[in-house]
Amino acid sequence: MNDLLNIDNPASAKRGNNRDSLLLKAVLRFANVSEDREVRIRNLSAGGLMAEAPLRVARGEPVEIHLRSIGWISGHVAWVTEGRIGIAFDHPINPMDARKPVGQSELDMPNYLKKLNEPAAPIKYRRL
């Protein structure tokens, strides 16, 4: 058990995971606050994230964060400093999923791009 945060999964509190630097907006929700807050994610790993969030919260406080293409993720506040907050996830995620475009399907693609993505027809040579 981790002495600092008193959690059952010490792997989620480790900072040894590879972090992916990015700039991404997300929605942060606290259990005891009625309104959601928009934050900017600065780096993301399978076990947690660091966000710019000018908030006053206590370490260990449970939170939920909504990341595009992933959805709501539960976790807790791992650390807080001036204008930034660290969140450790309760369960690991695939951080590359956060980089996937939202709502982009074959039907949403403009016709001129669909043609570019079609496989090229085999070249037919004529005999001379």
Secondary structure, 3 states (H helix, E strand, C coil): CCCCCCCCCHHHHCCCCCCEEEEEEEEEEECCCCCCEEEEEEEECCCEEEEECCCCCCCCCEEEEEECCCEEEEEEEEEEECCEEEEEECCCCCHHHHHCCCCCCCCCCCHHHHHHHCCCCCCCCCCC
